[in-house]
Amino acid sequence: MEFLYEYGLFVAKAVTLVIAFIIVVSTIVGVASKQKQGKGQLEIISLSEQLKDITHYAKQVLLDKAALKQLAKKQKKEDKAKSKSKKANDEEEKSRLFVIDFKGSMDANEVEHLREEITAILCVANKEDEVLVRLESGGGVVHGYGLAASQLQRIKEKGLTLTIAVDKVAASGGYMMACVADKLLASQFAYIGSIGVLAQLPNFNKLLKKNDVEFEQHTAGEYKRTLTVFGENNDEGRAKFKEEIEEIHTLFKDFVHSQRPDMNIEKVATGEYWPGVKAKELGLVDALSTSDDYILSHFPEREIFKVKYSLKKNVAEKLGLSVAAVAERVVMQTWNKARHWF
């Protein structure tokens, strides 16, 4: 009996501690959830300095003392000559290469960050500067990637050179963005193309009927809703849905052709994608190169900066407690607004 008493007392204490912990966590979550989303933060990182550090470290490791001493003398002599030249000729500053990373998701929510990064660059860039976008995307919603392409066009309208490098994939909506470039690069085995439109949705009408569940949907306008998830679809609705897809595909083809007029658009606008080597043959890209090689080709002649915009997270987001809410919002927005996909 004494054992049972002590055991019961232990369980009671444990339960009390657990309840107290839950109350504390709930209080923290309640306070955190009321916090407003943090403001965005712009970062400008010197890739030139990073490359200089890498070069210096490699030389320190690989060269012997005599070679390092000789290198130091040579560098000192070059720096002195450069300093005199700058004073004598009032040397202008180097042109700059601004680097942006865009890794697009299906709903293209990264466009908001892209907008801020491009705006920041346009506020400080000169005509001789260049923007390199390291692009990776398999495509997604039409309106999202249409806006992303429009953001990239802002760079060209400002008179700056726009280079886009695809190391892995630029397909469908991703290629819609990529084709805007003045110079489009791709690695040898990057996936390029997929100039087509996809639309798909499940239909549970038969399942509902089997379980005696009725579904009602009321619309105003003949084609307010063509195909539905729960209602019974008909051939007229399917035909209209197909017509809408074809219209978007035509707009997609026209846009790509306007950016790359020398390309045989009918040959490549089949929804197929190709590796970089074949894409170059078809005129989908201009040259085969990785983004790393392109950046190195401009070092040290240019000052190279990476521009990144990010949002500060509040306490709830840092704890990962808002993941479910964000996921639900994304799914609902995609389901309700985006019936067509690149």
C-alpha positions in Angstrom: 0.0 0.0 0.0 2.9 2.4 0.8 4.4 1.7 -2.6 1.1 2.5 -4.3 0.8 5.7 -2.3 4.3 6.9 -3.3 3.7 5.9 -6.9 0.4 7.8 -7.0 2.1 10.8 -5.4 4.9 10.7 -8.1 2.3 10.5 -10.9 0.4 13.4 -9.5 3.6 15.5 -9.3 4.5 14.5 -12.9 1.0 15.4 -14.2 1.2 18.8 -12.4 4.5 19.6 -14.0 3.2 18.7 -17.4 0.1 20.8 -17.0 2.2 23.7 -15.8 4.5 23.3 -18.8 1.6 23.3 -21.2 0.2 26.5 -19.5 3.5 28.3 -19.9 3.9 27.2 -23.5 0.3 28.2 -24.3 0.9 31.6 -22.8 4.0 32.1 -24.9 2.2 31.0 -28.1 -0.7 33.3 -27.3 1.6 36.3 -26.9 3.7 35.4 -29.9 0.7 34.8 -32.2 -0.4 38.4 -31.4 2.9 39.8 -32.6 2.9 41.4 -36.0 5.0 39.9 -38.7 8.5 41.3 -38.7 9.6 43.8 -41.3 11.8 42.8 -44.2 15.5 43.1 -44.1 17.8 43.8 -47.1 21.3 42.3 -47.1 24.1 43.2 -49.5 27.0 40.9 -49.4 30.3 41.4 -51.1 31.1 38.3 -53.1 34.3 40.0 -54.2 35.6 40.0 -50.7 34.6 36.4 -50.2 36.5 35.4 -53.3 39.5 37.4 -52.2 39.4 35.6 -48.8 39.2 32.2 -50.5 42.1 33.1 -52.8 44.2 34.3 -49.9 43.5 31.3 -47.8 44.3 28.9 -50.7 47.6 30.6 -51.3 48.5 30.5 -47.6 48.0 26.7 -47.6 49.5 25.8 -50.9 52.5 28.0 -51.3 55.8 27.7 -49.4 57.4 30.5 -47.5 59.6 31.7 -50.3 56.7 31.8 -52.8 54.5 33.6 -50.2 57.2 36.2 -49.6 57.7 36.8 -53.3 53.9 37.1 -53.8 53.6 39.6 -51.0 56.3 41.8 -52.6 54.6 41.6 -55.9 51.2 42.4 -54.4 52.6 45.4 -52.6 54.2 46.7 -55.7 51.0 46.3 -57.7 48.9 48.1 -54.9 51.4 51.0 -54.9 51.2 51.3 -58.7 47.5 51.1 -58.6 47.3 53.8 -55.9 49.5 56.2 -58.0 47.5 55.5 -61.1 44.2 56.3 -59.3 45.6 59.6 -58.0 47.0 60.6 -61.3 44.1 59.7 -63.5 41.2 60.1 -61.0 40.3 56.5 -61.8 36.6 55.8 -61.9 35.0 53.1 -59.7 34.7 49.6 -61.1 31.4 48.5 -62.6 29.3 46.2 -60.5 27.7 42.8 -60.9 24.6 42.4 -58.7 23.6 38.8 -58.0 20.1 37.7 -57.1 19.0 34.1 -56.2 15.5 33.1 -57.2 14.3 29.6 -56.3 10.7 29.5 -57.2 7.9 27.4 -55.7 4.6 26.4 -57.2 2.8 29.4 -56.0 5.7 31.8 -56.8 5.4 33.6 -53.4 9.2 34.4 -53.7 8.2 37.2 -56.2 7.6 39.5 -53.2 11.3 39.2 -52.2 12.4 39.5 -55.9 10.5 42.7 -56.2 12.3 44.2 -53.2 15.7 43.0 -54.4 15.2 44.5 -57.9 13.9 47.8 -56.5 17.0 48.1 -54.3 19.4 47.5 -57.2 17.6 49.9 -59.5 17.9 52.6 -56.8 21.8 52.4 -56.9 22.8 50.8 -60.2 24.6 52.7 -63.1 24.2 52.0 -66.8 27.5 50.0 -66.9 26.3 47.7 -64.1 24.8 44.2 -64.7 22.4 42.0 -62.9 22.8 38.2 -62.7 19.8 36.2 -61.6 20.6 32.6 -60.5 17.2 31.0 -61.4 15.8 27.7 -60.3 12.2 26.8 -60.9 10.0 24.1 -62.4 7.1 26.5 -62.8 3.8 27.0 -61.1 0.8 29.3 -61.1 0.3 31.5 -64.2 -0.3 34.8 -62.5 2.6 34.4 -60.1 5.2 33.6 -62.8 3.7 36.3 -65.1 4.4 38.8 -62.4 7.9 37.4 -61.8 8.8 37.9 -65.5 7.4 41.4 -65.3 9.7 42.2 -62.4 12.7 41.0 -64.4 11.7 43.2 -67.3 12.1 46.2 -65.0 15.8 45.6 -65.0 16.0 45.8 -68.8 13.7 48.9 -69.0 16.1 50.6 -66.7 18.9 50.1 -69.3 20.8 47.5 -67.3 22.1 44.2 -68.7 20.2 41.2 -67.4 21.9 37.8 -67.4 20.1 34.7 -66.1 22.0 31.5 -65.2 20.2 28.2 -64.9 22.2 25.6 -63.0 19.4 23.1 -62.4 16.0 23.8 -64.0 14.0 26.6 -65.7 10.9 24.9 -66.9 7.4 26.2 -67.8 6.9 29.4 -65.7 10.6 29.2 -64.8 11.5 29.4 -68.5 9.0 32.3 -68.9 11.2 34.2 -66.5 14.5 33.0 -68.0 13.6 34.0 -71.6 13.5 37.7 -70.5 17.3 37.7 -70.2 19.6 39.6 -72.5 21.9 36.7 -72.0 20.6 33.3 -71.0 23.1 30.7 -69.6 22.5 27.1 -68.6 24.6 24.2 -67.3 25.0 21.2 -69.6 22.4 19.1 -67.9 20.0 21.7 -66.6 16.3 21.1 -67.6 15.1 23.8 -69.9 11.8 24.4 -71.7 8.4 22.9 -71.0 6.6 25.7 -72.8 3.1 24.4 -72.1 0.2 24.7 -69.7 -1.2 22.2 -67.3 -4.6 22.1 -65.5 -5.9 19.2 -63.4 -8.3 18.6 -60.6 -9.9 15.5 -59.0 -13.7 15.0 -59.1 -15.5 13.3 -56.2 -19.0 13.4 -57.7 -19.4 9.7 -58.1 -18.1 9.1 -54.5 -20.7 11.6 -53.2 -23.5 9.9 -55.1 -22.5 6.5 -53.9 -22.8 7.8 -50.3 -26.1 9.7 -51.0 -24.4 13.1 -50.5 -25.9 15.9 -52.5 -23.7 18.8 -53.7 -25.1 22.2 -54.8 -23.3 25.0 -56.6 -24.9 28.2 -57.8 -23.3 30.6 -60.2 -24.2 33.7 -62.2 -22.6 33.8 -65.6 -22.5 31.0 -68.1 -18.8 30.1 -67.6 -18.3 31.3 -64.0 -17.4 27.7 -63.2 -16.5 25.2 -66.0 -15.2 22.1 -64.1 -15.8 21.4 -60.4 -14.4 19.1 -57.8 -17.6 17.9 -56.3 -20.2 18.6 -59.0 -21.0 16.6 -62.1 -19.0 17.8 -65.0 -20.2 17.8 -68.6 -18.7 18.0 -72.1 -19.5 21.7 -72.5 -17.6 22.6 -69.4 -14.7 20.4 -70.4 -14.6 22.1 -73.8 -14.6 25.6 -72.3 -11.9 24.6 -69.8 -9.7 23.3 -72.7 -10.3 26.5 -74.6 -9.1 28.5 -71.6 -5.9 26.4 -71.4 -5.2 26.9 -75.1 -5.6 30.6 -74.8 -3.1 30.8 -72.0 -0.7 28.6 -74.0 -0.9 31.0 -76.9 -0.1 33.9 -74.6 2.8 32.0 -73.2 4.2 31.2 -76.7 3.7 34.8 -77.9 5.6 36.1 -74.8 8.5 33.7 -75.3 8.7 34.6 -79.0 8.7 38.3 -78.3 11.8 37.8 -76.1 13.6 35.3 -78.4 12.3 36.1 -81.9 15.0 34.0 -83.7 13.8 30.8 -82.1 11.4 28.4 -83.8 8.6 28.8 -81.2 6.3 26.1 -82.7 9.1 23.6 -82.6 9.8 24.1 -78.9 6.4 25.0 -77.5 5.3 21.4 -77.2 5.5 21.1 -73.4 8.8 19.2 -73.8 12.0 20.0 -71.9 15.6 19.4 -72.8 19.0 19.3 -71.2 21.1 22.4 -71.6 23.2 21.1 -74.5 20.1 20.4 -76.6 18.4 23.6 -75.4 21.3 25.6 -76.9 20.9 23.8 -80.2 17.2 24.7 -80.2 18.0 28.4 -79.3 16.4 28.2 -75.9 19.6 29.4 -74.3 22.6 31.4 -75.5 25.5 29.7 -73.9 26.5 26.8 -71.7 28.0 27.9 -68.4 27.4 27.6 -64.7 26.6 30.7 -62.6 29.9 30.1 -60.7 32.0 30.2 -63.8 30.2 33.4 -64.9 30.8 35.1 -61.6 34.5 34.1 -61.6 34.9 35.5 -65.2 34.1 38.9 -63.8 36.5 38.7 -60.8 38.4 40.8 -60.0 37.6 43.3 -62.8 34.2 44.0 -61.3 32.8 44.5 -57.8 30.4 41.7 -57.2 27.5 41.9 -54.7 24.8 39.5 -53.7 21.5 41.2 -52.9 19.0 39.3 -50.7 15.7 40.4 -49.1 14.3 38.3 -46.2 11.6 38.7 -43.6 12.2 38.7 -39.9 10.2 36.0 -38.1 8.3 36.5 -34.9 8.5 34.1 -32.0 5.7 31.9 -33.2 7.3 31.4 -36.6 10.6 30.7 -35.1 9.1 28.0 -33.0 7.5 26.5 -36.0 4.0 27.0 -34.6 2.6 28.8 -37.7 3.6 26.2 -40.2 0.1 24.6 -40.4 -1.6 27.9 -40.8 0.7 29.0 -43.6 0.4 25.6 -45.4 -3.4 25.8 -45.1 -3.4 29.3 -46.5 -1.2 28.4 -49.5 -3.3 25.3 -50.3 -6.6 27.3 -50.2 -5.2 30.2 -52.3 -3.8 27.7 -54.9 -7.1 25.7 -54.9 -9.4 28.7 -55.2 -7.5 31.1 -57.4 -5.1 29.1 -59.6 -6.8 26.6 -61.9 -4.1 26.9 -64.6 -0.4 26.1 -64.2 2.7 26.7 -66.2 
